[in-house]
Amino acid sequence: MAAASDSAEWSDIRARWAAEQLELKERLQQVDTVRWLLHAANAEDADGDNKLTGDSLLNTETRHVRRLAGVDISFLKGSNEHACASIVVLDFPSLRVLYEAFTYVCLPAPYIAGFLAFREVPALTKLYEDLLARCPALVPDITLVDGNGVLHPRGFGLASHFGVLMGIPTIGVGKTFLHVDGLTKGDVKARMLQAQRDGAQVAQLEGASGRVWGAALCSAEGVQNPVFVSVGHLLSLDTSLAVVDACSQYRVPEPIRQADLRSRRVVKEWETSGRVDTALDSYSVAVASKDGTTSALVKRQ
């Protein structure tokens, strides 16, 4: 992705976007507003080991995690503008895909380091709003975003921006490490190696200031290259890590992995046909089979 030039115009854009980020950041909450439960079968399990013990703002409500979503954007090869945005909703804990939706996006806004959200958030909010309108029964409890949350130079990356705008719990999952607060790739690698020697799969990303920005996580068995988990919105880091760990079968958590695979499949079809479907705006929902044990995705639009 080519970066925007350092002209006066882009300087003005950066200043405007930075001000908007700071304004939105005032609404950011890095605590659990709900006590989320993983794998609990019924209400009697609420006081058992399934409770996620993050920092809680409102401890009066307990919910089971029943659906997780992943959002992602895949670009046409050689293009910085033409892309396919996707959202996938999975049942939890089975990780069966319940809903998928795609939309063509043209991203005319320039890429400026630290301001990725201003390119990608409009497409993601459209997909989420469409989900609310089309299939409200399939709205996810938590959404995983292919991008950082508070692990960001100004503590407000794509996952946080999206979460605050939509008012939903989000988790940032980065595939590459973003240098902040004196942390380097070498530091993170050393910390992860030490954690693995100690029998752990997670290493906190504590910067020179003493702030914990997120954590490096190697969740699936045999994975050596971590993903970088950070709070998006309305969750604690402890809960974010527990959720990512619980839905990871490979290096990348399954909601994001499925959103990525499926959007790339659409882009591949464009490349093979030599035609970009600029009218793309489709979704599919799961329909149970007769025996009730499996389901198929049926395109509805």
BAFI-3210 file (N, C-alpha, C; in Angstrom, 3 decimals, decimal comma, padded with zeros to 6 digits):
// residues 301
n [1|2|3|4|5|6|7|8|9|10|11|12|13|14|15|16|17|18|19|20|21|22|23|24|25|26|27|28|29|30|31|32|33|34|35|36|37|38|39|40|41|42|43|44|45|46|47|48|49|50|51|52|53|54|55|56|57|58|59|60|61|62|63|64|65|66|67|68|69|70|71|72|73|74|75|76|77|78|79|80|81|82|83|84|85|86|87|88|89|90|91|92|93|94|95|96|97|98|99|100|101|102|103|104|105|106|107|108|109|110|111|112|113|114|115|116|117|118|119|120|121|122|123|124|125|126|127|128|129|130|131|132|133|134|135|136|137|138|139|140|141|142|143|144|145|146|147|148|149|150|151|152|153|154|155|156|157|158|159|160|161|162|163|164|165|166|167|168|169|170|171|172|173|174|175|176|177|178|179|180|181|182|183|184|185|186|187|188|189|190|191|192|193|194|195|196|197|198|199|200|201|202|203|204|205|206|207|208|209|210|211|212|213|214|215|216|217|218|219|220|221|222|223|224|225|226|227|228|229|230|231|232|233|234|235|236|237|238|239|240|241|242|243|244|245|246|247|248|249|250|251|252|253|254|255|256|257|258|259|260|261|262|263|264|265|266|267|268|269|270|271|272|273|274|275|276|277|278|279|280|281|282|283|284|285|286|287|288|289|290|291|292|293|294|295|296|297|298|299|300|301]
n.u [000,833|000,725|002,045|000,611|001,629|003,821|002,661|001,173|-001,562|-001,970|-000,929|-002,815|-004,972|-004,046|-003,913|-006,619|-007,743|-006,364|-007,389|-010,045|-009,732|-008,859|-011,118|-013,050|-011,782|-012,261|-014,531|-013,817|-013,714|-011,916|-012,585|-014,472|-017,801|-019,699|-019,957|-018,484|-019,025|-017,375|-017,959|-019,785|-022,500|-024,984|-026,972|-026,209|-023,506|-022,372|-020,859|-018,604|-015,528|-015,604|-015,900|-014,852|-012,252|-011,823|-011,058|-013,769|-016,441|-019,206|-020,634|-022,995|-024,326|-024,333|-023,266|-023,421|-021,020|-022,061|-022,004|-019,513|-017,886|-015,966|-014,119|-012,838|-010,750|-009,927|-007,638|-007,633|-005,178|-002,323|-003,662|-004,517|-006,929|-009,290|-011,318|-012,536|-014,749|-015,517|-017,709|-018,038|-020,016|-019,774|-020,932|-020,530|-019,427|-018,817|-017,818|-018,964|-019,907|-022,334|-023,260|-022,404|-021,120|-020,500|-019,053|-018,338|-015,743|-014,479|-011,663|-010,915|-009,680|-006,470|-003,750|-002,438|000,007|-000,959|-003,545|-005,330|-007,979|-009,603|-009,719|-010,837|-012,951|-015,557|-016,532|-016,654|-018,495|-020,771|-021,209|-021,741|-024,005|-025,779|-025,990|-027,307|-029,778|-030,623|-030,402|-031,049|-031,112|-028,717|-026,716|-023,459|-021,862|-019,307|-016,877|-014,168|-011,413|-009,448|-006,815|-005,276|-006,187|-006,004|-003,299|-001,436|-000,096|-001,443|-003,081|-005,506|-006,581|-007,773|-009,623|-010,539|-011,601|-013,676|-015,207|-016,009|-017,488|-019,621|-020,536|-019,994|-018,607|-015,250|-012,267|-008,870|-006,765|-003,677|-001,542|001,028|003,703|003,319|005,358|005,523|005,894|008,599|008,829|010,166|010,423|012,322|012,383|009,839|009,940|011,896|010,614|008,444|009,681|010,811|008,491|007,409|009,369|008,832|006,545|004,277|001,863|001,541|002,690|003,014|002,763|004,477|005,345|008,001|007,025|005,699|003,141|000,776|000,203|-000,983|-000,888|001,297|000,384|000,517|-001,539|-002,733|-001,722|001,664|002,165|004,438|004,805|003,501|000,205|-000,957|-002,626|-005,010|-007,011|-010,095|-012,737|-014,924|-014,114|-011,862|-008,272|-007,644|-010,025|-010,185|-007,942|-008,667|-010,906|-009,840|-008,005|-009,775|-011,085|-009,282|-007,928|-005,847|-002,990|-004,180|-007,138|-010,291|-012,677|-011,622|-009,893|-011,686|-013,148|-011,114|-010,253|-012,584|-013,123|-010,838|-011,272|-013,351|-012,043|-010,146|-011,787|-012,546|-010,061|-009,521|-011,607|-011,178|-012,743|-014,018|-016,486|-018,286|-020,771|-021,163|-022,827|-023,656|-025,124|-025,131|-026,866|-026,920|-028,607|-030,296|-029,809|-031,938|-031,580|-030,669|-028,041|-026,081|-025,305|-025,978|-024,732|-026,851|-027,400|-028,877|-029,164]
n.v [-001,174|002,103|004,924|008,087|011,260|013,803|016,274|019,556|019,226|016,537|016,744|018,333|016,582|014,503|015,876|016,477|013,914|012,895|014,500|013,667|010,993|011,271|012,414|010,366|008,453|009,197|007,885|005,283|002,111|000,012|-002,254|-005,023|-004,860|-006,655|-009,836|-012,309|-015,672|-018,654|-021,702|-022,529|-024,527|-024,124|-022,062|-022,791|-023,086|-020,668|-019,776|-021,249|-022,553|-021,400|-018,697|-015,543|-013,653|-010,650|-007,083|-005,487|-003,335|-003,148|-005,439|-006,788|-008,246|-011,353|-013,192|-015,791|-016,590|-016,894|-016,405|-015,417|-012,941|-012,210|-009,751|-008,504|-007,187|-007,699|-007,004|-006,392|-007,837|-005,889|-003,526|-000,608|000,319|-001,085|-003,518|-006,332|-006,449|-008,259|-009,987|-012,475|-014,625|-016,796|-019,711|-020,328|-022,694|-024,237|-023,191|-023,149|-021,795|-019,341|-017,164|-015,128|-012,318|-010,118|-007,247|-005,061|-002,682|000,540|002,255|005,295|007,046|008,055|005,888|006,402|006,037|004,773|005,602|003,772|003,048|005,037|004,482|001,902|001,475|002,531|000,574|-001,698|-000,948|-000,716|-003,410|-004,506|-003,083|-003,886|-006,589|-006,350|-005,432|-007,446|-010,012|-010,067|-011,958|-013,226|-011,608|-010,983|-011,726|-010,835|-009,207|-009,932|-008,268|-007,864|-006,384|-003,837|-002,953|-001,138|-001,312|000,695|003,727|005,991|004,737|003,847|002,033|000,314|-001,713|-000,613|001,833|000,959|-000,520|001,465|003,223|001,539|000,730|-001,750|-004,826|-005,406|-006,981|-006,541|-008,051|-008,421|-009,337|-008,718|-007,139|-004,001|-001,319|000,297|002,599|002,085|-000,647|-003,331|-005,534|-007,468|-007,434|-008,427|-010,966|-012,157|-012,101|-013,742|-016,182|-016,683|-016,905|-019,231|-021,060|-021,119|-022,502|-021,160|-019,534|-016,978|-013,605|-010,607|-007,322|-004,999|-001,676|000,856|002,832|001,500|000,804|-001,692|-002,800|-004,804|-008,231|-010,860|-013,825|-017,283|-019,532|-021,960|-025,405|-026,086|-023,705|-021,138|-018,527|-015,627|-014,074|-010,709|-009,510|-007,162|-004,965|-004,011|-002,685|-002,269|-004,520|-006,364|-006,937|-009,496|-010,934|-010,611|-012,078|-014,629|-015,184|-015,121|-017,222|-019,343|-019,616|-020,342|-022,387|-022,548|-020,475|-017,898|-016,584|-018,257|-016,784|-014,469|-015,735|-017,163|-015,036|-013,820|-015,899|-016,267|-013,753|-013,476|-015,501|-014,455|-012,252|-013,637|-014,802|-012,519|-011,807|-014,019|-013,940|-011,505|-009,351|-006,967|-007,152|-004,631|-004,219|-005,953|-007,132|-009,129|-011,778|-014,707|-017,221|-019,690|-022,746|-025,264|-028,785|-031,648|-033,556|-031,983|-031,789|-030,683|-027,845|-025,675|-022,945|-020,627|-018,568|-015,415|-013,026]
n.w [000,000|-000,942|000,687|001,654|000,317|001,743|001,522|002,000|001,920|002,733|005,265|006,499|006,372|008,024|010,470|010,893|011,011|013,226|015,255|015,196|015,913|018,581|019,711|019,393|020,922|023,507|024,199|024,473|026,073|028,075|029,527|030,867|030,250|030,616|032,181|030,612|029,567|028,656|027,010|028,922|029,830|030,964|033,174|035,728|035,589|035,904|038,065|037,935|036,510|034,056|033,930|032,736|033,845|033,766|034,006|035,403|034,611|034,883|036,784|036,955|035,033|033,386|030,607|028,147|025,703|022,537|019,835|017,525|015,570|012,615|010,874|007,782|005,164|001,835|-000,716|-004,247|-006,300|-006,774|-006,462|-004,607|-003,979|-004,857|-003,410|-001,450|001,130|004,086|006,354|008,771|010,654|013,348|015,014|018,490|020,859|018,563|016,202|013,731|010,627|010,437|009,061|006,318|004,613|001,891|000,378|-002,304|-002,218|-002,792|-002,018|-001,760|-000,020|001,156|002,176|005,265|007,629|010,763|010,550|009,487|009,951|008,874|006,218|006,121|007,970|007,126|005,259|006,894|008,873|007,310|006,557|009,078|009,915|007,929|008,624|011,107|010,189|008,394|009,613|012,570|014,612|014,451|015,320|016,496|019,673|020,265|018,288|016,215|014,887|012,012|012,588|014,629|018,032|020,803|020,629|019,260|017,887|018,929|020,637|019,573|017,390|014,385|015,312|017,705|016,851|015,126|016,992|018,849|017,202|016,451|018,890|020,108|021,530|020,767|019,478|018,809|016,464|015,414|012,725|012,161|013,942|015,494|016,096|019,134|021,866|022,544|022,226|020,392|017,537|018,071|020,885|021,461|020,328|021,946|024,432|023,927|023,393|025,910|027,424|026,299|027,022|029,686|029,703|028,920|026,728|026,071|025,958|027,596|026,221|027,272|027,373|027,301|028,925|030,868|030,378|029,469|026,368|024,976|024,006|022,941|021,359|021,080|020,209|019,034|018,847|018,178|016,889|016,245|015,520|016,742|017,100|017,585|020,157|021,182|023,194|021,820|022,161|024,950|026,357|028,493|028,508|029,450|028,962|026,197|025,347|026,277|024,699|022,067|022,278|022,716|020,297|018,373|015,988|014,364|013,624|013,293|014,725|014,325|013,438|012,109|010,366|008,716|007,585|006,156|004,383|002,864|001,741|000,207|-001,596|-003,111|-004,264|-005,751|-007,660|-009,059|-010,131|-011,743|-013,607|-014,704|-014,213|-012,047|-009,665|-009,125|-008,147|-006,124|-003,320|-001,257|000,749|002,857|004,665|007,281|006,926|008,536|008,110|007,359|009,383|011,341|012,145|010,570|008,484|005,710|003,784|002,485|-000,180|-000,018|-001,259]
ca.u [000,000|001,555|001,709|000,308|002,767|003,908|002,232|000,359|-002,904|-001,987|-000,697|-004,123|-005,783|-003,544|-004,313|-008,062|-007,995|-005,847|-008,358|-011,225|-009,354|-008,841|-012,501|-013,668|-011,089|-012,874|-015,618|-013,231|-013,754|-011,036|-013,014|-015,628|-019,076|-020,487|-019,144|-018,670|-018,723|-017,020|-018,200|-020,756|-023,664|-026,236|-026,810|-025,541|-022,066|-021,941|-019,866|-017,542|-014,256|-015,786|-016,011|-013,700|-011,978|-011,187|-011,462|-015,187|-017,057|-020,543|-020,565|-024,320|-024,869|-023,498|-023,753|-022,644|-020,586|-022,743|-021,629|-018,362|-017,757|-014,674|-014,217|-011,573|-010,798|-008,897|-007,458|-007,304|-003,734|-001,797|-004,529|-004,636|-008,266|-010,378|-011,228|-013,739|-014,893|-016,327|-018,007|-018,459|-020,480|-019,609|-021,475|-019,495|-018,026|-018,599|-017,138|-019,662|-020,269|-023,776|-023,600|-021,284|-021,552|-019,412|-019,399|-017,240|-015,426|-013,421|-011,112|-010,179|-008,889|-005,080|-003,233|-001,490|000,354|-001,642|-004,917|-005,945|-009,424|-010,327|-009,920|-011,536|-014,123|-016,861|-016,983|-016,974|-019,738|-021,866|-021,463|-022,341|-025,363|-026,579|-026,262|-028,345|-031,058|-031,011|-030,461|-030,771|-030,925|-027,346|-025,761|-022,441|-021,583|-017,995|-016,350|-012,714|-011,045|-008,108|-006,145|-005,012|-007,063|-005,234|-001,898|-001,478|000,655|-002,308|-003,944|-006,860|-006,478|-008,969|-010,595|-011,132|-012,387|-014,880|-015,999|-016,618|-018,515|-020,777|-020,956|-019,982|-017,338|-014,342|-010,900|-007,911|-005,821|-002,708|-000,688|002,398|003,875|003,417|006,277|005,015|006,372|009,908|008,809|010,659|010,137|013,271|011,908|008,658|010,383|012,588|009,616|007,632|010,519|010,911|007,184|007,267|010,253|008,165|005,324|003,148|001,627|001,257|003,667|002,468|003,499|004,633|006,259|008,945|006,256|005,055|001,792|000,586|-000,521|-001,651|-000,114|001,604|-000,272|000,621|-002,632|-002,870|-000,573|002,690|002,348|005,591|004,696|002,298|-000,618|-000,832|-003,988|-005,205|-008,399|-010,746|-013,691|-015,878|-013,555|-010,537|-007,271|-007,788|-011,138|-009,807|-007,036|-009,411|-011,762|-008,991|-007,485|-010,849|-011,588|-008,135|-007,530|-004,581|-002,364|-005,145|-008,426|-011,152|-013,546|-010,839|-009,383|-012,761|-013,428|-009,998|-010,314|-013,752|-012,960|-009,796|-011,891|-014,081|-011,046|-009,567|-012,759|-012,399|-008,799|-009,644|-012,544|-010,741|-013,800|-014,342|-017,929|-018,475|-022,130|-021,229|-023,407|-024,386|-024,965|-025,642|-027,148|-026,915|-029,904|-030,058|-030,229|-033,101|-031,270|-030,326|-026,658|-025,201|-025,997|-025,385|-024,934|-027,747|-027,336|-030,181|-029,203]
ca.v [000,000|003,285|005,936|009,401|012,168|014,713|017,596|020,295|018,642|015,351|017,190|018,774|015,378|013,835|016,655|016,318|012,549|012,746|015,138|012,802|009,828|011,641|012,625|009,051|007,720|009,562|006,928|003,944|001,419|-001,154|-003,125|-005,856|-004,325|-007,865|-011,005|-013,280|-017,065|-019,530|-023,146|-022,862|-025,169|-023,612|-021,000|-023,295|-023,024|-019,274|-019,522|-022,228|-022,156|-020,809|-017,251|-014,782|-012,738|-009,412|-005,912|-005,307|-002,047|-003,474|-006,866|-007,293|-009,082|-012,447|-013,732|-016,822|-016,273|-017,826|-016,104|-014,546|-012,492|-011,739|-008,833|-008,432|-006,603|-008,229|-006,135|-006,931|-007,832|-004,723|-002,358|-000,048|000,892|-002,037|-004,566|-007,017|-006,467|-009,410|-010,288|-013,862|-014,906|-018,206|-020,245|-020,665|-022,992|-025,157|-022,431|-023,355|-020,519|-019,096|-016,027|-014,472|-011,247|-009,483|-006,061|-004,400|-001,352|001,340|003,021|006,428|007,734|007,598|005,186|007,154|005,192|005,129|006,037|002,747|002,992|005,987|003,814|000,622|001,432|002,682|-000,704|-002,623|-000,523|-001,076|-004,842|-004,784|-002,524|-004,788|-007,776|-005,978|-005,303|-008,673|-011,198|-009,633|-013,116|-013,719|-010,575|-011,607|-011,174|-010,184|-009,172|-009,904|-007,415|-008,062|-005,099|-003,572|-002,144|-000,089|-001,459|001,713|004,901|006,860|003,886|003,797|001,464|-000,052|-002,457|000,316|002,790|000,241|-000,851|002,674|003,703|000,645|000,483|-003,205|-005,384|-005,801|-007,396|-006,348|-009,153|-008,047|-010,427|-008,204|-006,314|-002,560|-000,780|001,388|002,758|001,476|-002,088|-003,712|-006,914|-008,308|-007,542|-009,287|-012,335|-012,652|-012,318|-014,898|-017,365|-016,917|-017,395|-020,620|-021,866|-021,223|-023,267|-020,269|-019,277|-015,558|-012,669|-009,257|-006,291|-003,849|-000,719|001,572|003,649|000,633|000,471|-002,952|-002,454|-005,993|-009,438|-011,786|-015,086|-018,481|-020,296|-023,317|-026,286|-026,067|-022,364|-020,429|-017,115|-015,191|-012,937|-009,650|-009,272|-005,972|-004,581|-003,133|-001,849|-002,915|-005,763|-006,304|-007,726|-010,893|-011,526|-010,641|-013,213|-015,872|-015,402|-015,472|-018,564|-020,335|-019,788|-020,503|-023,735|-022,309|-019,262|-016,798|-017,047|-018,735|-015,778|-013,666|-016,649|-017,437|-013,801|-013,627|-016,925|-016,090|-012,532|-013,762|-016,335|-013,534|-011,492|-014,564|-014,916|-011,298|-011,862|-015,063|-013,502|-010,229|-008,355|-006,674|-006,992|-003,428|-004,248|-007,011|-006,837|-010,377|-012,449|-016,069|-017,641|-021,136|-023,414|-026,596|-029,932|-032,341|-034,231|-030,964|-031,885|-029,873|-026,736|-025,156|-021,521|-020,377|-017,169|-014,773|-011,799]
ca.w [000,000|-001,016|001,674|001,113|000,306|002,872|001,091|002,963|001,921|003,580|006,640|006,995|006,568|009,230|011,645|011,066|011,448|014,587|016,147|015,248|016,708|019,997|020,133|019,530|021,982|024,784|024,460|024,543|027,362|028,049|030,624|030,558|030,706|030,867|032,526|029,528|029,875|027,545|027,166|029,964|029,220|031,522|034,164|036,927|035,399|035,931|039,097|037,781|035,923|032,741|034,007|032,282|034,947|033,350|034,766|035,129|034,878|035,365|037,050|037,284|033,963|032,896|029,330|027,475|024,344|021,640|018,444|017,301|014,182|012,130|009,731|007,059|003,828|000,938|-001,874|-005,556|-006,499|-007,465|-006,270|-003,270|-003,843|-005,092|-002,396|-000,991|002,587|004,492|007,753|008,953|012,012|013,689|016,257|019,465|020,552|017,438|015,145|012,467|010,013|010,406|008,198|005,665|003,717|001,153|-000,386|-003,011|-001,711|-003,394|-000,906|-002,322|001,005|001,113|003,343|006,080|008,769|011,997|010,278|008,648|010,170|008,038|004,932|006,170|008,843|006,459|004,691|007,980|009,513|006,396|006,693|010,385|009,902|007,090|009,440|012,071|009,489|007,702|010,478|013,947|015,490|014,310|015,735|017,345|020,998|020,202|016,926|016,084|013,763|011,452|012,784|016,040|018,860|021,488|020,231|018,210|018,366|019,737|021,447|019,010|016,056|013,628|016,118|018,667|016,067|014,700|018,173|019,412|016,276|016,459|020,261|020,292|021,997|019,689|019,806|017,733|016,251|014,397|012,245|012,206|015,138|015,321|017,096|019,963|023,243|022,718|021,953|019,071|017,150|018,797|022,266|021,505|020,048|023,136|025,483|023,561|023,593|027,349|027,876|025,868|027,881|030,982|029,526|028,641|025,311|025,925|026,517|027,621|025,497|028,161|026,777|028,158|029,863|031,843|029,915|028,750|025,146|024,463|024,271|021,850|021,697|020,236|020,803|018,512|019,060|017,148|016,326|016,788|015,172|017,447|016,704|018,576|020,621|022,007|023,430|020,863|022,897|025,863|026,875|029,104|027,794|029,866|028,229|024,781|025,161|026,478|023,534|020,923|022,528|022,620|018,921|017,478|015,585|013,676|014,162|013,290|015,247|013,242|012,805|011,165|009,336|007,763|006,845|005,225|003,337|002,008|000,940|-000,786|-002,626|-003,987|-005,024|-006,719|-008,757|-009,854|-010,878|-012,763|-014,645|-015,258|-014,006|-010,657|-009,477|-008,312|-007,592|-005,116|-002,008|-001,060|002,033|002,941|006,033|007,470|007,016|009,093|007,309|007,916|010,638|012,319|012,593|009,738|007,845|004,484|003,599|001,364|-000,580|000,059|-002,068]
c.u [000,879|001,088|001,422|001,542|002,713|003,525|001,400|-001,042|-002,976|-001,711|-002,004|-005,026|-005,357|-004,006|-005,803|-008,393|-007,512|-006,819|-009,602|-010,942|-009,426|-010,251|-013,214|-013,067|-011,660|-013,969|-015,111|-013,312|-012,945|-011,320|-014,202|-016,887|-020,073|-019,522|-019,430|-018,262|-018,414|-017,313|-019,189|-022,030|-024,976|-025,937|-026,085|-024,036|-021,514|-020,881|-018,693|-016,325|-014,401|-015,852|-014,724|-013,436|-011,183|-011,577|-012,904|-015,655|-018,438|-020,613|-021,928|-024,867|-023,857|-024,109|-022,839|-022,230|-021,181|-022,376|-020,451|-018,332|-016,310|-014,896|-012,840|-011,809|-009,630|-008,850|-007,174|-005,797|-003,301|-002,615|-004,511|-006,051|-009,386|-010,243|-012,585|-013,728|-015,823|-016,575|-018,513|-018,854|-020,403|-020,356|-020,315|-020,102|-017,777|-017,790|-017,711|-020,101|-021,788|-024,177|-022,310|-021,840|-020,328|-019,927|-018,150|-017,012|-014,327|-012,940|-010,275|-009,331|-007,468|-004,736|-002,198|-001,248|-000,322|-003,092|-005,652|-007,470|-010,193|-010,509|-010,926|-012,823|-015,448|-017,400|-017,398|-018,273|-020,941|-022,227|-022,172|-023,772|-026,294|-026,946|-027,375|-029,725|-031,546|-031,288|-030,167|-030,553|-029,499|-026,300|-024,756|-022,347|-020,312|-017,496|-014,832|-012,355|-009,621|-007,390|-006,038|-006,120|-006,249|-003,735|-001,674|-000,760|-000,164|-003,320|-005,352|-006,800|-007,826|-010,027|-011,279|-012,056|-013,732|-015,793|-016,715|-017,732|-019,785|-021,314|-020,984|-018,638|-016,488|-012,976|-010,028|-006,948|-004,909|-001,840|000,779|002,507|004,052|004,269|005,641|005,777|007,690|009,959|009,299|010,297|011,060|012,864|010,776|009,045|011,046|011,595|008,768|008,418|010,637|009,600|007,005|008,176|009,611|006,843|004,090|003,007|001,375|002,350|003,082|003,378|003,527|005,704|007,158|008,231|005,657|003,644|001,793|-000,337|-001,346|-000,805|000,144|001,077|000,002|-000,374|-002,665|-001,577|000,384|002,949|003,507|005,507|003,414|001,439|-000,558|-002,230|-004,033|-006,688|-008,888|-011,636|-014,575|-015,421|-012,240|-009,555|-007,384|-008,893|-010,820|-008,922|-007,776|-010,283|-010,935|-008,447|-008,556|-011,325|-010,455|-007,839|-006,192|-003,978|-003,374|-006,482|-009,440|-012,093|-012,812|-010,322|-010,454|-013,115|-012,356|-010,065|-011,441|-013,672|-011,882|-010,345|-012,660|-013,109|-010,401|-010,495|-012,701|-011,167|-008,878|-010,526|-012,095|-011,769|-014,087|-015,841|-018,183|-019,870|-022,266|-021,782|-024,287|-024,193|-025,579|-025,852|-027,191|-028,335|-029,651|-030,536|-031,365|-032,796|-030,817|-028,874|-025,701|-025,990|-025,270|-025,654|-025,746|-027,742|-028,732|-030,262|-028,050]
c.v [001,238|004,309|007,254|010,282|013,087|016,131|018,259|019,711|017,439|015,706|017,646|017,577|014,652|014,554|016,478|014,924|012,324|013,348|014,271|011,549|010,138|011,848|011,292|008,270|008,036|008,576|005,491|003,381|000,130|-002,072|-003,949|-005,198|-005,440|-008,947|-012,090|-014,673|-017,817|-020,975|-023,501|-023,398|-024,595|-022,613|-021,482|-023,202|-021,630|-019,000|-020,491|-021,663|-021,451|-019,294|-016,599|-013,679|-011,545|-008,291|-005,596|-003,910|-002,258|-004,982|-007,500|-008,258|-010,130|-012,988|-014,852|-016,305|-017,326|-017,615|-015,141|-014,150|-012,136|-010,818|-008,672|-007,742|-007,156|-007,389|-006,936|-006,807|-006,614|-003,462|-001,916|000,455|-000,137|-003,237|-005,200|-007,013|-007,606|-009,407|-011,721|-014,033|-016,405|-018,528|-020,538|-021,594|-023,865|-024,528|-022,737|-022,004|-020,412|-018,056|-015,523|-013,399|-010,582|-008,212|-005,530|-003,041|-000,728|002,287|004,183|007,168|007,195|006,766|006,072|006,327|005,700|005,515|005,049|002,756|003,911|005,463|002,676|000,607|001,623|001,377|-001,676|-002,237|-000,845|-002,548|-005,154|-004,262|-003,368|-006,059|-007,490|-005,944|-006,633|-009,828|-010,813|-010,787|-013,650|-012,675|-011,193|-010,955|-010,343|-010,272|-009,046|-009,187|-007,722|-006,715|-004,834|-002,779|-001,021|-000,229|-000,586|002,951|005,853|006,049|003,738|003,335|001,070|-000,735|-001,565|001,303|002,162|-000,050|000,346|003,188|002,859|000,397|-000,986|-003,662|-005,862|-006,165|-007,139|-007,516|-008,771|-009,229|-010,018|-007,239|-004,848|-001,990|000,399|001,417|002,032|-000,017|-002,357|-005,167|-007,878|-008,513|-008,552|-010,742|-012,945|-012,961|-013,553|-016,188|-017,708|-017,457|-018,863|-021,545|-022,106|-021,979|-022,433|-020,071|-017,806|-014,728|-011,270|-008,284|-005,035|-002,928|-000,043|002,402|002,835|000,239|-000,880|-002,669|-003,607|-007,194|-010,191|-013,152|-016,139|-019,483|-021,743|-024,107|-026,222|-024,708|-021,670|-018,927|-016,551|-014,225|-011,946|-009,162|-008,005|-005,691|-003,714|-002,157|-002,742|-004,274|-005,473|-007,109|-009,199|-011,594|-011,634|-011,843|-014,541|-016,198|-015,835|-016,887|-019,628|-020,572|-019,936|-021,976|-023,707|-021,041|-018,125|-017,308|-017,260|-017,677|-014,920|-014,540|-016,922|-016,197|-013,549|-014,620|-016,645|-014,818|-012,724|-014,623|-015,463|-012,763|-012,368|-014,744|-013,683|-011,376|-012,887|-014,617|-012,223|-009,128|-008,199|-006,420|-005,815|-003,355|-005,276|-006,488|-008,024|-010,912|-013,836|-016,406|-019,157|-021,654|-024,845|-027,675|-030,664|-033,014|-033,259|-030,942|-031,025|-028,724|-026,352|-023,668|-021,303|-018,892|-016,581|-013,499|-011,771]
c.w [000,000|-000,005|000,985|001,199|001,510|002,482|002,176|003,063|002,842|005,032|007,274|007,274|007,837|010,490|011,936|011,585|012,879|015,597|016,298|016,062|018,198|020,533|020,342|020,697|023,361|025,176|024,625|025,958|027,250|029,232|030,151|031,110|030,982|031,314|031,492|029,985|028,596|027,931|028,267|029,329|029,730|032,621|035,404|036,821|035,642|036,973|039,017|037,096|034,593|032,758|033,516|033,284|034,469|034,282|034,407|035,496|035,482|035,550|037,282|036,242|033,528|031,612|028,853|026,106|023,419|020,171|018,431|015,834|013,885|010,957|009,105|005,719|003,024|-000,330|-003,140|-005,758|-007,311|-007,289|-004,814|-002,989|-003,933|-004,156|-002,140|000,533|002,976|005,989|007,802|010,414|012,247|014,975|017,199|020,511|019,324|016,307|013,764|011,913|009,884|009,369|007,570|004,744|003,118|000,495|-001,075|-002,378|-002,553|-002,310|-001,440|-001,299|000,992|002,339|004,010|007,329|010,040|011,818|009,366|008,757|009,237|006,610|005,045|006,986|008,106|005,872|005,788|008,676|008,625|006,548|008,005|010,448|009,038|007,857|010,446|011,416|008,921|008,654|011,926|014,912|015,449|014,685|016,709|018,715|020,979|018,766|016,950|014,791|013,323|011,459|014,274|016,715|019,489|021,248|019,004|018,743|019,228|020,541|020,919|017,564|015,479|014,492|017,142|017,968|015,675|015,889|018,763|018,510|016,348|017,869|020,613|020,856|020,822|020,252|018,592|017,661|015,096|014,009|012,209|013,373|014,781|016,446|017,824|021,283|023,506|022,483|020,536|018,791|017,885|020,244|022,376|021,274|021,275|024,258|025,196|023,765|025,070|027,900|027,514|026,666|029,242|030,893|029,258|027,140|025,033|026,587|026,452|026,883|026,351|027,603|027,792|029,217|030,996|031,458|029,207|027,569|024,594|024,817|022,980|022,263|020,638|020,796|020,343|018,698|017,875|016,532|017,026|016,568|015,786|016,649|017,859|018,944|021,459|022,157|022,283|021,606|023,759|026,372|027,583|028,257|028,168|029,081|026,747|024,492|025,301|025,272|022,331|021,081|022,283|021,193|017,909|017,243|014,860|014,277|014,323|013,815|014,132|012,660|011,779|010,034|008,281|006,944|005,796|004,067|002,347|001,175|-000,120|-001,926|-003,625|-004,867|-006,092|-007,914|-009,653|-010,740|-012,004|-013,924|-015,337|-015,097|-012,517|-010,545|-008,540|-007,704|-006,467|-003,797|-001,645|000,347|001,960|004,404|006,094|007,606|007,471|008,133|008,021|009,245|011,719|012,746|011,781|009,136|006,578|004,413|002,334|001,056|-000,617|-000,776|-003,038]
res [m|a|a|a|s|d|s|a|e|w|s|d|i|r|a|r|w|a|a|e|q|l|e|l|k|e|r|l|q|q|v|d|t|v|r|w|l|l|h|a|a|n|a|e|d|a|d|g|d|n|k|l|t|g|d|s|l|l|n|t|e|t|r|h|v|r|r|l|a|g|v|d|i|s|f|l|k|g|s|n|e|h|a|c|a|s|i|v|v|l|d|f|p|s|l|r|v|l|y|e|a|f|t|y|v|c|l|p|a|p|y|i|a|g|f|l|a|f|r|e|v|p|a|l|t|k|l|y|e|d|l|l|a|r|c|p|a|l|v|p|d|i|t|l|v|d|g|n|g|v|l|h|p|r|g|f|g|l|a|s|h|f|g|v|l|m|g|i|p|t|i|g|v|g|k|t|f|l|h|v|d|g|l|t|k|g|d|v|k|a|r|m|l|q|a|q|r|d|g|a|q|v|a|q|l|e|g|a|s|g|r|v|w|g|a|a|l|c|s|a|e|g|v|q|n|p|v|f|v|s|v|g|h|l|l|s|l|d|t|s|l|a|v|v|d|a|c|s|q|y|r|v|p|e|p|i|r|q|a|d|l|r|s|r|r|v|v|k|e|w|e|t|s|g|r|v|d|t|a|l|d|s|y|s|v|a|v|a|s|k|d|g|t|t|s|a|l|v|k|r|q]
***
